[in-house]
Amino acid sequence: MRVDDYLSTIGVIKRRTVAKDLGVNGLLETNGRKIKPAYTVNVGDIIRIKGSRPLSIEVLDIPTRSVPKKDRDQYFKILA
């Protein structure tokens, strides 16, 4: 799954277009490297979102379809 799609599917970012813009503007990193919106997410990746509200998450699982709000926390873990 693409990183922009992953971030919007699990609810970290509300819209995929916003996630895509973050990647295009160099505000997404995984495992210490800048990534593009088409980067394929893998379990265990650490995704860092830079910007006005920085956030780091660890990928725990990759959804195969839409994720209900109550189940979203099983797909990622927020890091300090």
N, CA, C and O atoms as a MOPAC input file, in Angstrom:
PM7 MOZYME 1SCF
protein

 N      0.84600 1    -1.17600 1     0.00000 1
 C      0.00000 1     0.00000 1     0.00000 1
 C      0.89500 1     1.24500 1     0.00000 1
 O      1.90500 1     1.29600 1     0.70200 1
 N      0.51700 1     2.22200 1    -0.78100 1
 C      1.25700 1     3.48900 1    -0.84700 1
 C      1.17600 1     4.21900 1     0.49000 1
 O      0.18200 1     4.09700 1     1.20700 1
 N      2.20300 1     4.96600 1     0.82300 1
 C      2.23700 1     5.65700 1     2.10800 1
 C      1.12800 1     6.70600 1     2.20800 1
 O      0.54900 1     6.87100 1     3.28200 1
 N      0.81400 1     7.41800 1     1.12600 1
 C     -0.26000 1     8.40900 1     1.20300 1
 C     -1.61000 1     7.73200 1     1.44400 1
 O     -2.43200 1     8.24200 1     2.20500 1
 N     -1.83800 1     6.60500 1     0.80800 1
 C     -3.08100 1     5.85500 1     1.00700 1
 C     -3.12600 1     5.26300 1     2.41800 1
 O     -4.17400 1     5.28200 1     3.06300 1
 N     -2.01000 1     4.74600 1     2.89300 1
 C     -1.94000 1     4.17100 1     4.24100 1
 C     -2.29500 1     5.21400 1     5.30400 1
 O     -3.12000 1     4.95700 1     6.18100 1
 N     -1.67000 1     6.38600 1     5.22100 1
 C     -1.89600 1     7.42500 1     6.22600 1
 C     -3.34800 1     7.89300 1     6.25400 1
 O     -3.87700 1     8.20300 1     7.32100 1
 N     -3.99000 1     7.94500 1     5.10500 1
 C     -5.39400 1     8.36600 1     5.08700 1
 C     -6.32100 1     7.22200 1     5.51000 1
 O     -7.32300 1     7.46800 1     6.18100 1
 N     -6.01300 1     5.99000 1     5.13400 1
 C     -6.85400 1     4.83900 1     5.49000 1
 C     -6.88800 1     4.60900 1     6.99400 1
 O     -7.93900 1     4.28400 1     7.54700 1
 N     -5.74600 1     4.77300 1     7.66200 1
 C     -5.71600 1     4.54000 1     9.11600 1
 C     -6.10800 1     5.78200 1     9.91300 1
 O     -6.17500 1     5.73500 1    11.14100 1
 N     -6.36600 1     6.88900 1     9.22300 1
 C     -6.88600 1     8.07800 1     9.88100 1
 C     -5.85800 1     9.00500 1    10.48400 1
 O     -6.22900 1     9.91500 1    11.22600 1
 N     -4.57500 1     8.81700 1    10.19900 1
 C     -3.54800 1     9.71900 1    10.72100 1
 C     -3.66600 1    11.08000 1    10.01600 1
 O     -3.49900 1    12.12900 1    10.63800 1
 N     -3.95600 1    11.04100 1     8.71600 1
 C     -4.19200 1    12.24900 1     7.93000 1
 C     -5.57000 1    12.09900 1     7.30300 1
 O     -5.90500 1    11.03600 1     6.78100 1
 N     -6.36600 1    13.15600 1     7.35300 1
 C     -7.76700 1    13.05200 1     6.95200 1
 C     -7.98400 1    12.76800 1     5.47000 1
 O     -8.90200 1    12.03000 1     5.11200 1
 N     -7.15200 1    13.34400 1     4.60300 1
 C     -7.34600 1    13.15800 1     3.16400 1
 C     -6.07100 1    12.68300 1     2.49700 1
 O     -4.97100 1    13.08900 1     2.87100 1
 N     -6.22900 1    11.82000 1     1.50600 1
 C     -5.07300 1    11.28900 1     0.78900 1
 C     -4.32000 1    12.39500 1     0.06200 1
 O     -3.09400 1    12.33900 1    -0.03100 1
 N     -5.01700 1    13.38800 1    -0.45100 1
 C     -4.34300 1    14.47200 1    -1.17000 1
 C     -3.41500 1    15.25400 1    -0.25300 1
 O     -2.36200 1    15.72500 1    -0.68300 1
 N     -3.80200 1    15.39100 1     1.00600 1
 C     -2.93900 1    16.08400 1     1.97800 1
 C     -1.69200 1    15.24200 1     2.22900 1
 O     -0.58500 1    15.77700 1     2.28500 1
 N     -1.86200 1    13.93300 1     2.38100 1
 C     -0.71800 1    13.02900 1     2.58200 1
 C      0.19600 1    13.05200 1     1.36400 1
 O      1.42000 1    13.03100 1     1.49900 1
 N     -0.39600 1    13.09500 1     0.17800 1
 C      0.39800 1    13.15100 1    -1.04900 1
 C      1.21600 1    14.43600 1    -1.10400 1
 O      2.39300 1    14.41000 1    -1.46400 1
 N      0.59700 1    15.55800 1    -0.74900 1
 C      1.30500 1    16.84900 1    -0.73500 1
 C      2.47300 1    16.83200 1     0.24600 1
 O      3.52800 1    17.39800 1    -0.04000 1
 N      2.29500 1    16.19100 1     1.39800 1
 C      3.39000 1    16.08800 1     2.36900 1
 C      4.58000 1    15.35600 1     1.76300 1
 O      5.72600 1    15.76800 1     1.94400 1
 N      4.31000 1    14.27900 1     1.04900 1
 C      5.38200 1    13.52300 1     0.41000 1
 C      6.06400 1    14.30000 1    -0.69700 1
 O      7.29000 1    14.27700 1    -0.81000 1
 N      5.28700 1    14.98400 1    -1.50800 1
 C      5.83700 1    15.78000 1    -2.61600 1
 C      6.72100 1    16.90300 1    -2.07900 1
 O      7.72600 1    17.25600 1    -2.69800 1
 N      6.35100 1    17.45800 1    -0.94000 1
 C      7.09900 1    18.57600 1    -0.35100 1
 C      8.22400 1    18.12900 1     0.58100 1
 O      8.83500 1    18.96500 1     1.24700 1
 N      8.50600 1    16.84200 1     0.64000 1
 C      9.62900 1    16.34300 1     1.42900 1
 C      9.39100 1    16.29700 1     2.92100 1
 O     10.34600 1    16.34400 1     3.69700 1
 N      8.13700 1    16.20600 1     3.34400 1
 C      7.82100 1    16.20600 1     4.76800 1
 C      7.52600 1    14.81500 1     5.32700 1
 O      7.10900 1    14.68700 1     6.47800 1
 N      7.74000 1    13.77400 1     4.52000 1
 C      7.56800 1    12.40300 1     4.99200 1
 C      8.91200 1    11.69400 1     4.96700 1
 O      9.67500 1    11.81300 1     4.00800 1
 N      9.19200 1    10.95800 1     6.03200 1
 C     10.40700 1    10.15000 1     6.12000 1
 C     10.03700 1     8.77700 1     6.64800 1
 O      9.09100 1     8.62600 1     7.42100 1
 N     10.79400 1     7.78600 1     6.22300 1
 C     10.68200 1     6.48100 1     6.83900 1
 C     12.07900 1     5.92600 1     7.03400 1
 O     12.92100 1     5.96500 1     6.13800 1
 N     12.29500 1     5.41800 1     8.21300 1
 C     13.58800 1     4.83000 1     8.56300 1
 C     14.73800 1     5.78900 1     8.25300 1
 O     15.81300 1     5.35900 1     7.83300 1
 N     14.50700 1     7.09600 1     8.46100 1
 C     15.55500 1     8.09200 1     8.29000 1
 C     15.75000 1     8.62800 1     6.89000 1
 O     16.65200 1     9.43800 1     6.67200 1
 N     14.93200 1     8.20500 1     5.92000 1
 C     15.06900 1     8.67700 1     4.53600 1
 C     13.78800 1     9.35900 1     4.07700 1
 O     12.68800 1     8.92200 1     4.41400 1
 N     13.93600 1    10.43400 1     3.30500 1
 C     12.76900 1    11.09000 1     2.72300 1
 C     12.12700 1    10.15100 1     1.72000 1
 O     12.81000 1     9.43200 1     0.99100 1
 N     10.80000 1    10.17000 1     1.69600 1
 C     10.07600 1     9.28300 1     0.78800 1
 C      9.06800 1    10.05700 1    -0.04600 1
 O      8.63000 1    11.14400 1     0.33100 1
 N      8.71200 1     9.48500 1    -1.16900 1
 C      7.69400 1    10.02900 1    -2.06000 1
 C      6.34700 1     9.40600 1    -1.68300 1
 O      6.30600 1     8.40400 1    -0.96900 1
 N      5.24100 1     9.99700 1    -2.16200 1
 C      3.91700 1     9.45900 1    -1.82400 1
 C      3.69100 1     8.02600 1    -2.29300 1
 O      2.85400 1     7.32400 1    -1.72600 1
 N      4.41500 1     7.57700 1    -3.31300 1
 C      4.22000 1     6.22600 1    -3.85100 1
 C      5.03400 1     5.16300 1    -3.11200 1
 O      4.99500 1     3.99300 1    -3.49200 1
 N      5.76700 1     5.54300 1    -2.07100 1
 C      6.55400 1     4.58200 1    -1.29600 1
 C      5.63100 1     3.48200 1    -0.76700 1
 O      4.55500 1     3.77100 1    -0.24300 1
 N      6.05100 1     2.22800 1    -0.90400 1
 C      5.27200 1     1.09500 1    -0.40700 1
 C      5.58600 1     0.86300 1     1.06400 1
 O      6.73500 1     0.62000 1     1.43300 1
 N      4.56100 1     0.94100 1     1.89400 1
 C      4.69800 1     0.78900 1     3.34300 1
 C      4.90300 1    -0.68100 1     3.68700 1
 O      4.26200 1    -1.55900 1     3.10900 1
 N      5.80200 1    -0.94100 1     4.63500 1
 C      6.06800 1    -2.28800 1     5.13200 1
 C      5.84600 1    -2.31600 1     6.64000 1
 O      6.03300 1    -1.31100 1     7.32400 1
 N      5.44800 1    -3.46800 1     7.14400 1
 C      5.27800 1    -3.63100 1     8.59100 1
 C      6.62700 1    -3.38500 1     9.25300 1
 O      7.64900 1    -3.90300 1     8.80300 1
 N      6.62600 1    -2.59800 1    10.31500 1
 C      7.85400 1    -2.27400 1    11.03100 1
 C      8.46400 1    -0.94100 1    10.63600 1
 O      9.37300 1    -0.46000 1    11.31200 1
 N      7.98000 1    -0.32800 1     9.54800 1
 C      8.48500 1     0.99300 1     9.14500 1
 C      8.15900 1     2.03200 1    10.21300 1
 O      7.10800 1     1.97500 1    10.85300 1
 N      9.06700 1     2.97200 1    10.39300 1
 C      8.82600 1     4.13400 1    11.24500 1
 C      8.60900 1     5.30500 1    10.30500 1
 O      9.52200 1     5.70700 1     9.58500 1
 N      7.40000 1     5.85200 1    10.30900 1
 C      7.06200 1     6.97500 1     9.43200 1
 C      7.07300 1     8.24200 1    10.25600 1
 O      6.40300 1     8.32700 1    11.28600 1
 N      7.83700 1     9.23600 1     9.80400 1
 C      7.89200 1    10.54200 1    10.46700 1
 C      7.23400 1    11.56900 1     9.56700 1
 O      7.57000 1    11.69500 1     8.38900 1
 N      6.29400 1    12.29700 1    10.13900 1
 C      5.62000 1    13.37400 1     9.42900 1
 C      6.14900 1    14.67400 1    10.01000 1
 O      5.99500 1    14.94300 1    11.20100 1
 N      6.77100 1    15.47500 1     9.16100 1
 C      7.31200 1    16.75600 1     9.60200 1
 C      6.28100 1    17.84100 1     9.33700 1
 O      5.26200 1    17.59400 1     8.69200 1
 N      6.54400 1    19.03000 1     9.83100 1
 C      5.63600 1    20.14500 1     9.58400 1
 C      5.23600 1    20.82200 1    10.87400 1
 O      5.94400 1    20.75100 1    11.87800 1
 N      4.08400 1    21.48300 1    10.83500 1
 C      3.64100 1    22.24500 1    12.00300 1
 C      3.25100 1    21.34000 1    13.16700 1
 O      3.35200 1    21.74800 1    14.32400 1
 N      2.80500 1    20.11300 1    12.87700 1
 C      2.48400 1    19.13900 1    13.92700 1
 C      3.21700 1    17.83300 1    13.64500 1
 O      2.62200 1    16.89100 1    13.12100 1
 N      4.50800 1    17.76700 1    13.98900 1
 C      5.28100 1    16.55000 1    13.70000 1
 C      4.74000 1    15.33900 1    14.45300 1
 O      4.21400 1    15.45100 1    15.56000 1
 N      4.88700 1    14.18600 1    13.81800 1
 C      4.37500 1    12.94600 1    14.38100 1
 C      5.21800 1    11.78700 1    13.87100 1
 O      5.63100 1    11.78000 1    12.71100 1
 N      5.47500 1    10.81200 1    14.72900 1
 C      6.16700 1     9.59000 1    14.33200 1
 C      5.27900 1     8.41300 1    14.68400 1
 O      4.74300 1     8.33400 1    15.79000 1
 N      5.12400 1     7.48800 1    13.72500 1
 C      4.32700 1     6.29100 1    13.97100 1
 C      5.09400 1     5.05700 1    13.50600 1
 O      5.93000 1     5.12600 1    12.60600 1
 N      4.79000 1     3.94000 1    14.13600 1
 C      5.34000 1     2.65300 1    13.70500 1
 C      4.20900 1     1.87400 1    13.04700 1
 O      3.10300 1     1.80700 1    13.58400 1
 N      4.48200 1     1.28800 1    11.89000 1
 C      3.49200 1     0.50000 1    11.15100 1
 C      3.40700 1    -0.88200 1    11.79300 1
 O      4.39400 1    -1.61700 1    11.83100 1
 N      2.22100 1    -1.23300 1    12.29900 1
 C      2.01900 1    -2.53400 1    12.92800 1
 C      1.37800 1    -3.53400 1    11.97100 1
 O      1.64400 1    -4.73300 1    12.05300 1
 N      0.54300 1    -3.04800 1    11.07500 1
 C     -0.13800 1    -3.90300 1    10.10900 1
 C     -0.59000 1    -3.02900 1     8.95000 1
 O     -0.64600 1    -1.80600 1     9.07300 1
 N     -0.91100 1    -3.65500 1     7.82900 1
 C     -1.34500 1    -2.92300 1     6.64900 1
 C     -2.77200 1    -3.34800 1     6.32900 1
 O     -3.02600 1    -4.53100 1     6.09800 1
 N     -3.71200 1    -2.39500 1     6.31200 1
 C     -5.11000 1    -2.74900 1     6.04300 1
 C     -5.31700 1    -3.14200 1     4.58300 1
 O     -4.60100 1    -2.68600 1     3.69100 1
 N     -6.31200 1    -3.99600 1     4.36100 1
 C     -6.64300 1    -4.40700 1     2.99800 1
 C     -7.88300 1    -3.68400 1     2.48300 1
 O     -8.19900 1    -3.75600 1     1.29500 1
 N     -8.58800 1    -2.98700 1     3.37900 1
 C     -9.77800 1    -2.22200 1     2.99900 1
 C     -9.96500 1    -1.09600 1     4.00500 1
 O     -9.09800 1    -0.87400 1     4.84900 1
 N    -11.06600 1    -0.39300 1     3.92900 1
 C    -11.34100 1     0.69500 1     4.86700 1
 C    -11.32000 1     0.18100 1     6.29900 1
 O    -11.68800 1    -0.96000 1     6.57900 1
 N    -10.87600 1     1.06000 1     7.20200 1
 C    -10.72700 1     0.67000 1     8.59400 1
 C    -11.69200 1     1.49000 1     9.45700 1
 O    -11.63800 1     2.71900 1     9.43700 1
 N    -12.58100 1     0.82100 1    10.21900 1
 C    -13.45400 1     1.56000 1    11.13000 1
 C    -12.63500 1     2.29800 1    12.19200 1
 O    -11.55400 1     1.84300 1    12.56600 1
 N    -13.13700 1     3.41600 1    12.67100 1
 C    -12.40700 1     4.22300 1    13.65700 1
 C    -11.99000 1     3.41400 1    14.87400 1
 O    -10.88500 1     3.59600 1    15.38600 1
 N    -12.83900 1     2.54000 1    15.33700 1
 C    -12.53700 1     1.78300 1    16.56000 1
 C    -11.38800 1     0.78500 1    16.37500 1
 O    -10.79300 1     0.34200 1    17.35700 1
 N    -11.07600 1     0.43000 1    15.13200 1
 C    -10.02300 1    -0.55700 1    14.86500 1
 C     -8.71600 1     0.05400 1    14.37900 1
 O     -7.75100 1    -0.67600 1    14.15400 1
 N     -8.65800 1     1.35900 1    14.21200 1
 C     -7.48400 1     1.99700 1    13.61700 1
 C     -6.21000 1     1.82600 1    14.42400 1
 O     -5.12400 1     1.73900 1    13.85100 1
 N     -6.32300 1     1.77700 1    15.74200 1
 C     -5.12100 1     1.70500 1    16.57700 1
 C     -4.35900 1     0.38700 1    16.44600 1
 O     -3.22000 1     0.30000 1    16.90500 1
 N     -4.94400 1    -0.63000 1    15.83900 1
 C     -4.21900 1    -1.89200 1    15.65100 1
 C     -3.29400 1    -1.85700 1    14.44200 1
 O     -2.53000 1    -2.79600 1    14.22100 1
 N     -3.35400 1    -0.77800 1    13.65100 1
 C     -2.51900 1    -0.67100 1    12.45300 1
 C     -1.28000 1     0.20200 1    12.64700 1
 O     -0.35900 1     0.15500 1    11.83200 1
 N     -1.24700 1     0.99700 1    13.71600 1
 C     -0.07800 1     1.84900 1    13.96100 1
 C      0.06800 1     2.14200 1    15.44700 1
 O     -0.87600 1     2.01300 1    16.22600 1
 N      1.28100 1     2.54000 1    15.81400 1
 C      1.57100 1     2.93200 1    17.19400 1
 C      2.25300 1     4.28900 1    17.14800 1
 O      3.22200 1     4.47000 1    16.41100 1
 N      1.76300 1     5.23500 1    17.92000 1
 C      2.36500 1     6.57300 1    17.96800 1
 C      3.62500 1     6.50100 1    18.83800 1
 O      3.59700 1     5.98300 1    19.95500 1
 N      4.71600 1     7.02500 1    18.30600 1
 C      5.98100 1     7.05800 1    19.02600 1
 C      6.21500 1     8.45800 1    19.59000 1
 O      5.65500 1     9.43200 1    19.08500 1
 N      7.02500 1     8.56000 1    20.61600 1
 C      7.32000 1     9.85500 1    21.23500 1
 C      8.10700 1    10.76700 1    20.36600 1
 O      8.42000 1    11.88700 1    20.77000 1

